[in-house]
Amino acid sequence: MGMGMASPLLSCAIMALLASVLPPPSVAGDPDLLQDICVADLSSGKPPRPDSVRALCCSQIRKMVQINHVFDLCAGVKVNGFACKATVTEDDFYFKGLGAAGNTSTTYGSVVTGANVEKVPGLNTLGVSMARIDYAPGGLNAPHTHPRATEMVFVLQGALDVGFITTANKLVSKTIAAGDVFVFPRGLVHFQKNNGAGPASVISAFNSQFPGTQSLAMTLFAATPPVPDHVLTTAFQVGTKEVDKIRSRLAPKKA
Ligand SMILES: *[C@@H]1O[C@H](CO)[C@@H](O)[C@H](O)[C@H]1NC(C)=O
């Protein structure tokens, strides 16, 4: 006993004291809310419709003062998220779209149905959302990231090979089946593949009202305007022929 025991205890006390006065580390997805509800006005952030009174008024003001950026009102209000609606109904908090399987006749044999703020305006500022993902046999939800959210999947049906890759380039993967849960940490590249003979589906939960998705293949090979050839040939150590081939396969299908 003596200083050998006392000093670790003292260090602990000092650390506890420091922890109580320092600001807490940021651990949430979206920022915390400041009011009970702020149901998204999904038209906020968009310029007024050309036939609206607001648009007519804005064009008059522009003519008078001869400048283009007169009022935020004329350009559409820009906020982090959506502005709050004045009138709210129960349907702003309701969405029926996750009950049935989506159509998996897509390039990758999988389809994501979001239940985010775009579908459920009542989610605005609340920092959570969900999705349903359906997979045909062999279907892949191709490697992608969510810049604003951690994702948890709950398997409804079938079995999936899932995984994410850390920034140390370690693949963390597992085969999961109906009833299982798996976590994809925020921002990390991840995927799910249905290697089973039947269809599979999951429900996803996110700590963001609008997690955002960047699908690596589409981001690099189907951006508009295109990512320059020399960037892709150097990055992937291939020729322009290979790059063009991937581009043509991933190009949006003409309806
Ligand atoms: C699914 O999508 C494919 C391709 O877009 C289409 O041909 C087919 O009719 C759709 N099936 C259903 C059930 O909607």
PDBQT file of the ligand as one rigid body, heavy atoms in Angstrom, charges set to zero:
ROOT
HETATM    1  C1  LIG A 301     -39.901  -5.667 -62.384  1.00  0.00    +0.000 C 
HETATM    2  O1  LIG A 301     -39.027  -4.864 -63.150  1.00  0.00    +0.000 OA
HETATM    3  C2  LIG A 301     -38.844  -5.362 -64.478  1.00  0.00    +0.000 C 
HETATM    4  C3  LIG A 301     -37.742  -4.528 -65.115  1.00  0.00    +0.000 C 
HETATM    5  O2  LIG A 301     -37.921  -3.172 -64.879  1.00  0.00    +0.000 OA
HETATM    6  C4  LIG A 301     -40.166  -5.318 -65.231  1.00  0.00    +0.000 C 
HETATM    7  O3  LIG A 301     -39.990  -5.797 -66.521  1.00  0.00    +0.000 OA
HETATM    8  C5  LIG A 301     -41.185  -6.147 -64.476  1.00  0.00    +0.000 C 
HETATM    9  O4  LIG A 301     -42.444  -6.036 -65.080  1.00  0.00    +0.000 OA
HETATM   10  C6  LIG A 301     -41.279  -5.737 -63.006  1.00  0.00    +0.000 C 
HETATM   11  N1  LIG A 301     -42.109  -6.675 -62.289  1.00  0.00    +0.000 N 
HETATM   12  C7  LIG A 301     -43.100  -6.300 -61.500  1.00  0.00    +0.000 C 
HETATM   13  C8  LIG A 301     -43.815  -7.396 -60.791  1.00  0.00    +0.000 C 
HETATM   14  O5  LIG A 301     -43.410  -5.132 -61.317  1.00  0.00    +0.000 OA
ENDROOT
TORSDOF 0
